[in-house]
């Protein structure tokens, strides 16, 4: 069970690489707030499923310090006992880690995509991401290609 927040879905769609998630995970679950933020009223790809949060208390707790999408994604991942939460926001990542969730971000997705030979170059995709104003720390920008075996 993979739960995703908005950022990975948004940037990969901008790059025309959203199918990378489908190839890697086959199915992704998102909460209602993420669906609204990413897709608005558009139809979702068939490999993305919206799940409603049943126990909203944790979501309300997380919303004190995080945005609605991040809060719902963390709450849903906890509720579903997700295998992985895809989230990039630093505060959300720290919160998710404190709850014991296993997390990755879009760079982690790219590294795994490279490992599975679904993308040719992590560096090239990061360069494209930067052209779309996606923030990548200098440390990550330097280290990710090394981890991918590109340098």
C-alpha positions as CSV (number, residue, x, y, z in Angstrom):
1,X,0.0,0.0,0.0
2,X,1.5,3.3,-1.2
3,X,0.1,6.7,-0.1
4,X,1.2,9.8,-1.8
5,X,1.1,13.5,-1.1
6,X,0.7,16.1,-3.9
7,X,4.3,17.2,-4.7
8,X,5.5,14.0,-6.4
9,X,2.3,13.7,-8.5
10,X,2.5,17.3,-9.5
11,X,6.1,17.5,-10.6
12,X,6.1,14.2,-12.4
13,X,2.9,15.2,-14.3
14,X,4.6,18.5,-15.3
15,X,7.5,16.4,-16.6
16,X,5.3,13.9,-18.4
17,X,6.7,11.2,-16.2
18,X,3.7,10.4,-13.9
19,X,3.5,6.9,-15.4
20,X,6.8,6.2,-13.5
21,X,4.7,5.8,-10.4
22,X,2.3,3.4,-12.0
23,X,5.2,1.3,-13.3
24,X,6.9,1.2,-10.0
25,X,3.9,0.8,-7.6
26,X,1.0,-0.3,-9.8
27,X,-1.4,1.5,-7.5
28,X,-1.3,4.6,-5.3
29,X,-3.8,5.7,-2.7
30,X,-4.3,9.4,-2.0
31,X,-6.6,11.3,0.4
32,X,-9.3,13.7,-0.8
33,X,-7.3,16.8,-0.2
34,X,-4.4,15.6,-2.4
35,X,-6.9,14.7,-5.1
36,X,-8.4,18.2,-5.1
37,X,-5.0,19.8,-5.1
38,X,-3.5,17.7,-7.9
39,X,-6.5,16.9,-10.1
40,X,-9.2,19.4,-9.2
41,X,-12.3,18.0,-10.9
42,X,-10.4,16.0,-13.5
43,X,-10.6,12.3,-13.7
44,X,-7.9,10.4,-11.9
45,X,-5.7,7.9,-13.7
46,X,-7.0,4.4,-13.1
47,X,-4.0,3.5,-11.0
48,X,-4.7,6.2,-8.4
49,X,-7.4,5.6,-5.8
50,X,-9.0,8.1,-3.4
51,X,-9.5,6.8,0.1
52,X,-11.4,8.7,2.7
53,X,-9.9,9.0,6.2
54,X,-12.1,7.2,8.7
55,X,-10.6,8.5,11.9
56,X,-10.0,12.2,11.5
57,X,-8.5,12.9,14.9
58,X,-4.9,12.4,13.7
59,X,-5.5,14.5,10.6
60,X,-6.8,17.4,12.8
61,X,-3.8,17.0,15.0
62,X,-1.3,17.2,12.1
63,X,-3.1,20.2,10.6
64,X,-1.9,22.3,13.5
65,X,1.6,22.4,11.9
66,X,1.1,21.0,8.4
67,X,-1.0,21.7,5.3
68,X,-4.2,19.9,4.6
69,X,-2.7,17.6,2.0
70,X,0.2,16.6,4.1
71,X,-1.9,16.1,7.1
72,X,-4.4,13.9,5.3
73,X,-1.7,11.9,3.6
74,X,0.1,11.2,6.9
75,X,-3.2,10.3,8.6
76,X,-4.3,8.1,5.8
77,X,-0.9,6.3,5.7
78,X,-1.1,5.6,9.4
79,X,-4.7,4.4,9.2
80,X,-4.0,2.1,6.3
81,X,-0.7,1.0,7.7
82,X,0.9,1.9,4.4
83,X,4.1,0.3,3.3
84,X,5.4,3.7,2.1
85,X,4.4,7.4,2.1
86,X,5.6,9.6,-0.7
87,X,6.1,13.1,0.7
88,X,8.6,15.9,0.1
89,X,7.8,18.7,2.5
90,X,10.5,18.7,5.2
91,X,8.1,19.3,8.1
92,X,5.8,16.6,6.9
93,X,8.7,14.2,6.4
94,X,9.8,14.8,10.0
95,X,6.3,14.4,11.3
96,X,5.8,11.2,9.3
97,X,9.1,9.8,10.5
98,X,8.2,10.4,14.2
99,X,5.0,8.4,13.7
100,X,7.1,5.5,12.4
101,X,6.0,5.7,8.7
102,X,8.4,4.6,6.0
103,X,8.9,7.6,3.7
104,X,10.4,8.6,0.4
105,X,10.2,11.7,-1.8
106,X,10.3,12.3,-5.4
107,X,14.2,12.0,-5.5
108,X,13.8,8.6,-3.8
109,X,11.3,7.6,-6.5
110,X,13.7,8.7,-9.2
111,X,16.5,6.7,-7.6
112,X,14.3,3.6,-7.5
113,X,13.2,4.3,-11.1
114,X,16.8,4.4,-12.2
115,X,17.6,1.2,-10.3
116,X,14.7,-0.5,-12.1
117,X,15.9,1.0,-15.4
118,X,12.7,3.0,-15.9
119,X,14.6,6.3,-16.3
120,X,18.0,6.9,-17.9
121,X,19.3,9.7,-15.7
122,X,18.4,11.0,-12.3
123,X,20.5,14.1,-13.0
124,X,18.6,14.9,-16.2
125,X,15.2,14.6,-14.4
126,X,16.4,16.8,-11.5
127,X,17.5,19.4,-14.0
128,X,14.0,19.3,-15.6
129,X,12.5,19.6,-12.1
130,X,14.6,22.7,-11.4
131,X,13.3,24.3,-14.6
132,X,9.8,23.9,-13.1
133,X,10.9,25.6,-9.9
134,X,11.0,22.4,-7.8
135,X,13.4,23.0,-5.0
136,X,16.2,20.5,-4.6
137,X,18.9,21.1,-2.0
138,X,22.5,21.4,-3.3
139,X,23.5,18.4,-1.2
140,X,20.7,16.2,-2.8
141,X,21.5,17.6,-6.3
142,X,25.1,16.4,-5.8
143,X,24.5,13.2,-4.0
144,X,21.5,11.7,-5.9
145,X,23.4,11.0,-9.2
146,X,26.2,9.4,-7.2
147,X,23.7,7.1,-5.5
148,X,22.3,6.3,-8.9
149,X,25.7,5.3,-10.2
150,X,25.8,8.1,-12.7
151,X,29.0,9.8,-11.3
